[in-house]
Amino acid sequence: MRSDAQPDTAATRVRWWSTTPAPRLARAILLAALSCYLGITAINILSVGPSTPALATGLVTLVAVFVLQLLHCRPGAARAPLWSRVATLTAQGLLTFLPLASFGIMWGAMAGFLGGSLLLLLPPRVGWPLYGLTGLSLLVPGLLQKMSVVDLLYMCQTTLLTGLVTYGLTRLSALVEEVYAARPEIARLAANSERLRLARDLHDLLGYSLSVIVLKSELLQRLVRAQHELADQEVEEVLTISRQALADVRRVAQGYRDMSLASEISLARSVLDAADVVTDVVLDPAVEEIDARSRTVLATVLREGVTNLLRHSKATRCGVTAVIDQGTARLTLLNDGAVADYRDPAPDSGNGLSNLRQRLSEVGGRLITEQDNEGTTDREGWFRLVAEVPVATEALAQAPPASHDGKPASMPNQALSGGC
């Protein structure tokens, strides 16, 4: 016995079923269903005890109908020229109704095949009425044989059901083939989507942390000789931020993040203070009570906003406001160092705000940016970034009312007016 032989378990005995390509399996099921209807009709013919010539004629006609039905169920049959479809449907119609004179209702299942072919090959506005008429047409031989009302209804119902089964299994088989053929494209799109998510998350999370590490390192160069105690404190903060960056990488790899807006504001304030940017913070405690996904998006907006401030502005003052107002959680960042017409020379820059807009749109929010350089010197002015997300009714009911207007005390009122 081979050492690598697999045990004969129930799982291995049915493995062929699970590994059979889906299109082949779907076609096999369709063929089995059609063969069963063909067999039922053959048994019905034999039950009436016809003569040998009549039996032979019936069986040959039955095979011809079956071949036509397979032709109509093939992939792409509905795209054949109109004259070809009309010709084959006419032939199937003749082979369906002419044998009724000899075999009566025993031939009725073939009318179901015809109904299914009409649905498959003709436009819906034509196919469905003809399908219904095909089912009702069997009332004629039933009335001639003086069948009861129950038998008449049963015969029409089974004929229509046969047509629906034929039509449904054929369309399902075609759909399975289309989906199976599209698997490589679906996999490619899924991979591209994951790459975009990973790139966006790395930009939004690590851009902030790495910018802070660079800033802290530059500060350490100035402090290490002059102020050892303060340098030690900055080293500790660099280590903390580095650990946070590592944790962010792991979160991105796991596709999960749950960030605290209060913690991000605290960290942002520490970073801005180290960069000699005077920071005013207004935080409504109720913001921390909103759903984790919206809170994480707002925290991500804060990170990106602070990162842009450190990289692209010459700010000396910054205001950070997080409040809930009339069913909306609003985060506002305002700084006085916006440079007009600034363009980052880095080749991979410029995706931050687009990423934020996409994140906010996913939670039903929006992003607003405003810049005012009029009446300022050196082409520097005020820049405001506002992120808004809707707040669930339950969170509003539990949140205490805000006791402030949401404006940083040291920010100019004219810079805060309008826009959000």
C-alpha positions as CSV (number, residue, x, y, z in Angstrom):
1,M,0.0,0.0,0.0
2,R,1.3,3.5,-0.8
3,S,2.1,5.6,2.2
4,D,0.5,8.7,0.7
5,A,-2.8,6.9,-0.1
6,Q,-5.8,8.9,1.2
7,P,-8.5,7.3,3.3
8,D,-11.8,6.5,1.7
9,T,-13.9,9.0,3.6
10,A,-17.1,10.6,2.6
11,A,-15.3,13.8,1.9
12,T,-12.9,12.1,-0.6
13,R,-15.7,10.2,-2.3
14,V,-17.6,13.4,-3.2
15,R,-14.5,15.5,-3.9
16,W,-15.1,15.2,-7.6
17,W,-18.3,17.1,-7.1
18,S,-16.7,20.1,-5.4
19,T,-13.8,20.2,-7.8
20,T,-15.8,20.0,-11.0
21,P,-15.8,23.3,-12.8
22,A,-19.0,25.2,-12.2
23,P,-20.0,25.6,-15.9
24,R,-19.6,21.9,-16.6
25,L,-21.7,21.0,-13.5
26,A,-24.4,23.5,-14.5
27,R,-24.7,22.1,-18.0
28,A,-24.8,18.6,-16.6
29,I,-27.7,19.5,-14.4
30,L,-29.6,21.1,-17.3
31,L,-29.0,18.0,-19.5
32,A,-30.2,15.7,-16.7
33,A,-33.4,17.7,-16.3
34,L,-34.1,17.7,-20.0
35,S,-33.4,14.0,-20.2
36,C,-35.8,13.3,-17.3
37,Y,-38.6,15.2,-19.1
38,L,-37.8,13.2,-22.3
39,G,-37.9,9.9,-20.4
40,I,-41.3,10.8,-18.8
41,T,-42.7,11.5,-22.3
42,A,-41.3,8.2,-23.7
43,I,-42.9,6.3,-20.8
44,N,-46.2,8.0,-21.4
45,I,-46.1,7.0,-25.1
46,L,-45.3,3.4,-24.2
47,S,-48.2,3.4,-21.7
48,V,-50.8,4.0,-24.4
49,G,-49.7,0.8,-26.3
50,P,-49.3,2.3,-29.8
51,S,-48.5,0.2,-32.9
52,T,-44.9,-0.4,-33.8
53,P,-44.9,2.2,-36.6
54,A,-46.6,4.8,-34.4
55,L,-44.1,4.0,-31.6
56,A,-41.1,4.3,-33.9
57,T,-42.4,7.6,-35.3
58,G,-43.0,8.9,-31.8
59,L,-39.6,8.0,-30.5
60,V,-37.9,9.5,-33.6
61,T,-39.9,12.7,-33.2
62,L,-39.1,12.8,-29.5
63,V,-35.4,12.6,-30.3
64,A,-35.7,15.4,-32.9
65,V,-37.5,17.6,-30.3
66,F,-34.8,16.9,-27.8
67,V,-32.0,17.9,-30.3
68,L,-33.8,21.1,-31.1
69,Q,-34.2,21.8,-27.4
70,L,-30.4,21.3,-26.9
71,L,-29.8,23.7,-29.8
72,H,-32.0,26.3,-28.2
73,C,-30.3,25.9,-24.8
74,R,-26.7,26.3,-26.1
75,P,-24.8,29.4,-25.1
76,G,-25.4,32.3,-27.5
77,A,-28.5,30.8,-29.0
78,A,-30.4,34.1,-28.4
79,R,-27.8,36.0,-30.5
80,A,-28.4,33.8,-33.6
81,P,-30.0,35.6,-36.7
82,L,-33.7,36.1,-36.4
83,W,-34.5,33.9,-39.4
84,S,-32.6,31.0,-37.8
85,R,-34.4,31.3,-34.5
86,V,-37.8,31.6,-36.3
87,A,-37.0,28.5,-38.4
88,T,-36.0,26.3,-35.5
89,L,-38.9,27.5,-33.3
90,T,-41.3,26.7,-36.2
91,A,-39.8,23.2,-36.6
92,Q,-40.1,22.6,-32.8
93,G,-43.7,23.9,-32.9
94,L,-44.7,21.5,-35.6
95,L,-43.0,18.6,-33.9
96,T,-44.8,19.6,-30.7
97,F,-48.4,19.9,-31.8
98,L,-48.7,17.4,-34.7
99,P,-48.0,14.3,-32.5
100,L,-50.9,15.5,-30.2
101,A,-53.3,14.0,-32.7
102,S,-51.8,10.5,-32.1
103,F,-50.7,10.6,-28.5
104,G,-52.9,13.2,-26.9
105,I,-52.0,14.7,-23.6
106,M,-49.3,12.0,-23.2
107,W,-47.2,14.3,-25.5
108,G,-47.9,17.4,-23.4
109,A,-44.5,17.7,-21.8
110,M,-43.0,18.6,-25.2
111,A,-45.2,21.7,-25.2
112,G,-43.3,22.8,-22.1
113,F,-40.0,22.5,-24.0
114,L,-41.5,24.7,-26.7
115,G,-42.5,27.3,-24.0
116,G,-39.0,27.3,-22.6
117,S,-37.5,27.8,-26.1
118,L,-39.8,30.8,-26.8
119,L,-38.6,32.4,-23.6
120,L,-35.0,31.8,-24.5
121,L,-34.9,32.9,-28.1
122,L,-37.5,35.7,-28.3
123,P,-37.6,39.2,-26.7
124,P,-39.6,39.2,-23.4
125,R,-42.5,41.2,-24.8
126,V,-43.0,38.5,-27.4
127,G,-41.8,35.4,-25.6
128,W,-43.8,35.6,-22.4
129,P,-47.3,35.9,-24.2
130,L,-46.4,33.1,-26.5
131,Y,-45.3,31.0,-23.6
132,G,-48.6,31.5,-21.9
133,L,-50.5,30.7,-25.1
134,T,-48.5,27.5,-25.4
135,G,-49.6,26.3,-22.0
136,L,-53.3,27.2,-22.7
137,S,-53.1,25.4,-26.0
138,L,-53.2,22.1,-24.3
139,L,-56.7,22.8,-23.2
140,V,-57.9,21.8,-26.7
141,P,-56.7,18.1,-26.6
142,G,-57.9,17.9,-23.0
143,L,-61.4,19.1,-23.8
144,L,-61.5,16.7,-26.8
145,Q,-60.7,13.8,-24.4
146,K,-63.4,15.2,-22.0
147,M,-60.9,15.6,-19.1
148,S,-62.1,16.9,-15.8
149,V,-61.4,20.5,-14.8
150,V,-58.8,19.4,-12.3
151,D,-57.0,17.4,-14.9
152,L,-57.1,20.3,-17.3
153,L,-55.6,22.7,-14.8
154,Y,-53.0,20.1,-13.8
155,M,-52.0,19.6,-17.4
156,C,-51.6,23.3,-18.1
157,Q,-49.7,23.9,-14.9
158,T,-47.2,21.1,-15.5
159,T,-46.6,22.3,-19.1
160,L,-45.9,25.8,-17.9
161,L,-43.7,24.5,-15.1
162,T,-41.7,22.5,-17.6
163,G,-41.1,25.6,-19.6
164,L,-40.0,27.6,-16.6
165,V,-37.6,24.9,-15.5
166,T,-36.1,24.7,-19.0
167,Y,-35.8,28.4,-19.2
168,G,-34.5,28.9,-15.7
169,L,-31.8,26.2,-15.8
170,T,-30.6,27.4,-19.2
171,R,-30.3,31.0,-18.0
172,L,-28.6,29.8,-14.8
173,S,-26.1,27.7,-16.7
174,A,-25.3,30.7,-18.9
175,L,-24.9,33.0,-15.9
176,V,-22.6,30.4,-14.2
177,E,-20.4,30.4,-17.3
178,E,-20.2,34.2,-17.5
179,V,-19.3,34.4,-13.8
180,Y,-16.7,31.6,-14.1
181,A,-15.2,33.3,-17.2
182,A,-15.0,36.6,-15.2
183,R,-13.1,35.1,-12.3
184,P,-9.7,36.4,-13.4
185,E,-11.1,39.9,-13.9
186,I,-12.9,39.8,-10.5
187,A,-9.6,38.7,-8.8
188,R,-7.7,41.5,-10.6
189,L,-10.2,44.1,-9.5
190,A,-10.2,42.8,-5.9
191,A,-6.4,42.9,-5.8
192,N,-6.3,46.4,-7.2
193,S,-8.9,47.5,-4.6
194,E,-6.8,46.0,-1.8
195,R,-3.7,47.7,-3.1
196,L,-5.5,51.1,-3.1
197,R,-6.8,50.5,0.4
198,L,-3.3,49.6,1.6
199,A,-1.7,52.6,-0.1
200,R,-4.4,54.9,1.3
201,D,-4.1,53.6,4.8
202,L,-0.3,53.7,4.8
203,H,-0.4,57.3,3.6
204,D,-3.0,58.5,6.1
205,L,-1.5,56.7,9.1
206,L,2.3,56.6,8.5
207,G,2.6,59.9,6.8
208,Y,1.7,61.6,10.1
209,S,3.9,59.5,12.3
210,L,6.9,59.7,10.1
211,S,6.5,63.5,9.7
212,V,6.5,63.8,13.5
213,I,9.5,61.6,13.8
214,V,11.4,63.8,11.4
215,L,10.4,66.9,13.3
216,K,11.3,65.4,16.6
217,S,14.7,64.3,15.3
218,E,15.5,67.8,14.0
219,L,14.6,69.2,17.4
220,L,16.8,66.6,19.1
221,Q,19.8,67.8,17.0
222,R,19.4,71.2,18.7
223,L,18.7,70.0,22.2
224,V,21.0,67.1,22.7
225,R,24.0,69.3,23.7
226,A,22.2,72.3,25.2
227,Q,19.3,70.8,27.3
228,H,19.8,67.1,28.1
229,E,16.7,66.8,30.2
230,L,14.4,68.2,27.5
231,A,16.3,66.0,24.9
232,D,15.5,62.9,27.0
233,Q,11.8,63.9,26.9
234,E,11.8,64.3,23.2
235,V,13.6,61.0,22.7
236,E,10.8,59.3,24.8
237,E,8.2,61.0,22.6
238,V,10.0,59.8,19.4
239,L,10.0,56.2,20.8
240,T,6.3,56.5,21.6
241,I,5.5,57.8,18.1
242,S,7.6,55.0,16.5
243,R,5.8,52.4,18.5
244,Q,2.5,53.9,17.3
245,A,3.7,53.8,13.7
246,L,4.5,50.1,14.1
247,A,1.1,49.5,15.6
248,D,-0.5,51.4,12.6
249,V,1.3,49.1,10.2
250,R,0.0,46.1,11.9
251,R,-3.5,47.5,11.9
252,V,-3.3,48.3,8.2
253,A,-2.2,44.7,7.5
254,Q,-5.2,43.4,9.5
255,G,-7.6,45.8,7.8
256,Y,-8.7,47.2,11.2
257,R,-8.4,50.4,13.1
258,D,-10.3,52.0,16.0
259,M,-8.7,55.3,16.8
260,S,-9.5,57.7,19.6
261,L,-10.1,61.2,18.5
262,A,-9.2,62.5,22.0
263,S,-5.9,60.7,21.9
264,E,-5.1,61.9,18.4
265,I,-5.9,65.5,19.5
266,S,-3.6,65.2,22.5
267,L,-0.8,63.8,20.4
268,A,-1.3,66.5,17.7
269,R,-1.1,69.2,20.4
270,S,2.1,67.8,21.7
271,V,3.6,67.7,18.1
272,L,2.5,71.2,17.3
273,D,3.8,72.5,20.6
274,A,7.2,71.0,19.7
275,A,7.0,72.7,16.3
276,D,6.5,76.1,18.1
277,V,2.9,76.3,16.8
278,V,0.5,77.8,19.3
279,T,-2.5,75.5,19.5
280,D,-6.0,76.1,20.8
281,V,-8.1,73.0,21.3
282,V,-11.9,72.7,21.8
283,L,-13.1,69.1,22.3
284,D,-16.7,68.2,23.0
285,P,-16.6,64.9,25.1
286,A,-19.6,63.7,23.2
287,V,-17.6,63.3,20.1
288,E,-15.9,60.3,21.7
289,E,-19.3,58.6,22.0
290,I,-20.1,58.4,18.3
291,D,-19.7,55.1,16.4
292,A,-16.1,53.8,16.2
293,R,-16.0,54.0,12.4
294,S,-16.9,57.7,12.2
295,R,-14.6,58.5,15.1
296,T,-11.7,56.7,13.4
297,V,-12.4,58.6,10.2
298,L,-12.3,62.0,12.0
299,A,-9.1,60.9,13.8
300,T,-7.6,60.1,10.4
301,V,-8.6,63.5,9.1
302,L,-6.9,65.1,12.1
303,R,-3.7,63.2,11.4
304,E,-3.7,64.1,7.7
305,G,-4.5,67.8,8.5
306,V,-1.6,68.0,11.1
307,T,0.7,66.3,8.7
308,N,-0.1,68.8,5.9
309,L,0.3,71.6,8.3
310,L,3.8,70.4,9.3
311,R,4.9,69.7,5.7
312,H,3.2,72.4,3.6
313,S,2.6,75.5,5.8
314,K,4.4,78.1,7.8
315,A,1.9,78.1,10.6
316,T,2.5,79.8,13.9
317,R,-1.1,79.3,15.3
318,C,-3.5,76.4,14.9
319,G,-7.0,75.8,16.1
320,V,-8.5,72.3,16.5
321,T,-12.2,72.0,17.2
322,A,-14.3,68.8,17.6
323,V,-18.0,69.3,18.4
324,I,-21.4,67.8,17.8
325,D,-23.9,70.3,16.3
326,Q,-27.4,69.4,15.1
327,G,-26.8,65.8,14.4
328,T,-23.4,66.3,12.9
329,A,-19.9,65.6,14.3
330,R,-17.6,68.3,13.0
331,L,-13.8,68.5,13.2
332,T,-12.2,71.8,12.2
333,L,-8.5,72.6,11.7
334,L,-7.5,76.2,11.2
335,N,-4.0,77.5,10.7
336,D,-2.4,80.8,9.8
337,G,0.4,79.6,7.6
338,A,-1.2,78.5,4.3
339,V,1.0,79.2,1.3
340,A,-0.9,80.3,-1.9
341,D,-0.6,78.0,-4.9
342,Y,1.6,75.6,-3.0
343,R,2.7,72.4,-4.9
344,D,4.5,69.6,-3.1
345,P,7.5,68.7,-5.3
346,A,7.5,65.0,-4.1
347,P,6.4,62.7,-6.9
348,D,3.9,60.7,-4.7
349,S,2.2,63.7,-3.0
350,G,-1.2,65.0,-3.5
351,N,-3.5,62.1,-2.6
352,G,-4.1,63.0,1.1
353,L,-7.3,65.1,0.7
354,S,-8.7,62.7,-2.0
355,N,-8.2,59.8,0.4
356,L,-10.0,61.8,3.2
357,R,-12.9,62.7,0.9
358,Q,-13.3,59.0,0.0
359,R,-13.1,57.9,3.7
360,L,-15.7,60.5,4.7
361,S,-18.1,59.6,1.8
362,E,-18.0,56.0,3.0
363,V,-19.6,57.1,6.3
364,G,-21.9,59.6,4.7
365,G,-19.7,62.6,5.6
366,R,-18.0,65.4,3.6
367,L,-14.8,67.4,3.6
368,I,-14.6,71.2,3.2
369,T,-11.4,73.1,2.6
370,E,-11.1,76.9,2.5
371,Q,-8.1,79.2,2.0
372,D,-7.8,83.0,2.4
373,N,-4.6,84.7,1.2
374,E,-6.1,88.2,0.6
375,G,-4.7,91.0,2.7
376,T,-1.7,89.0,3.8
377,T,2.0,89.3,3.3
378,D,4.4,86.8,1.7
379,R,1.4,85.1,0.1
380,E,0.6,83.4,3.4
381,G,-3.0,83.3,4.8
382,W,-5.5,81.2,6.7
383,F,-6.4,77.7,5.8
384,R,-9.4,75.8,7.2
385,L,-10.2,72.1,6.9
386,V,-13.6,70.8,8.1
387,A,-14.7,67.2,8.3
388,E,-18.4,66.4,9.0
389,V,-20.0,63.0,9.6
390,P,-23.6,62.3,10.6
391,V,-24.3,61.1,14.2
392,A,-26.7,58.4,15.0
393,T,-29.8,59.3,17.0
394,E,-28.9,57.1,19.9
395,A,-25.5,58.8,20.2
396,L,-27.2,62.2,20.2
397,A,-29.6,61.2,23.0
398,Q,-26.7,60.0,25.2
399,A,-24.5,63.0,24.5
400,P,-24.5,66.0,26.8
401,P,-25.3,69.4,25.2
402,A,-22.3,71.3,24.0
403,S,-21.5,74.4,26.2
404,H,-19.4,76.3,23.6
405,D,-19.7,77.6,20.0
406,G,-16.9,75.4,18.7
407,K,-14.5,78.3,17.8
408,P,-10.9,78.4,19.0
409,A,-10.5,81.5,21.2
410,S,-7.4,82.9,19.5
411,M,-8.5,82.3,15.9
412,P,-9.9,85.3,14.0
413,N,-13.7,85.2,13.6
414,Q,-13.5,86.3,10.0
415,A,-11.4,83.2,9.2
416,L,-14.0,81.0,10.8
417,S,-17.1,82.3,9.2
418,G,-19.0,80.5,6.5
419,G,-18.3,77.3,4.6
420,C,-19.4,74.6,7.0
